[in-house]
């Protein structure tokens, strides 16, 4: 089997483990971390799709770098919102925050 298969399989495992974390976690910080793990899987899949015998293509590398920068900004914004929600409601459980807001 080629190494691209292993890279794509790893990307799938990363994506679905992040998705499972988002689906099962009752903590906003864990949800944000799950989103980042999903993003790592997507970045690995993008990078693997651009691999060839001569090396990675410039287009796929550019997409991966852009995705990393955008993911970091989204994570910083989400963590700052989580801090504000914790200061206001005293919990990071989204179910409790939803109940306390009404």
Rosetta blueprint (number, residue, H / E / L):
1 X L
2 X L
3 X H
4 X H
5 X H
6 X H
7 X H
8 X H
9 X H
10 X H
11 X H
12 X H
13 X H
14 X H
15 X H
16 X H
17 X H
18 X H
19 X H
20 X H
21 X H
22 X H
23 X H
24 X H
25 X L
26 X L
27 X L
28 X H
29 X H
30 X H
31 X H
32 X H
33 X H
34 X H
35 X H
36 X H
37 X H
38 X H
39 X H
40 X H
41 X H
42 X H
43 X H
44 X H
45 X H
46 X H
47 X H
48 X H
49 X H
50 X L
51 X E
52 X E
53 X L
54 X L
55 X E
56 X E
57 X L
58 X H
59 X H
60 X H
61 X H
62 X H
63 X H
64 X H
65 X H
66 X H
67 X H
68 X H
69 X H
70 X H
71 X H
72 X H
73 X H
74 X H
75 X H
76 X H
77 X H
78 X H
79 X H
80 X H
81 X H
82 X H
83 X H
84 X H
85 X H
86 X H
87 X H
88 X H
89 X H
90 X L
91 X L
92 X L
93 X L
94 X H
95 X H
96 X H
97 X H
98 X H
99 X H
100 X H
101 X L
102 X L
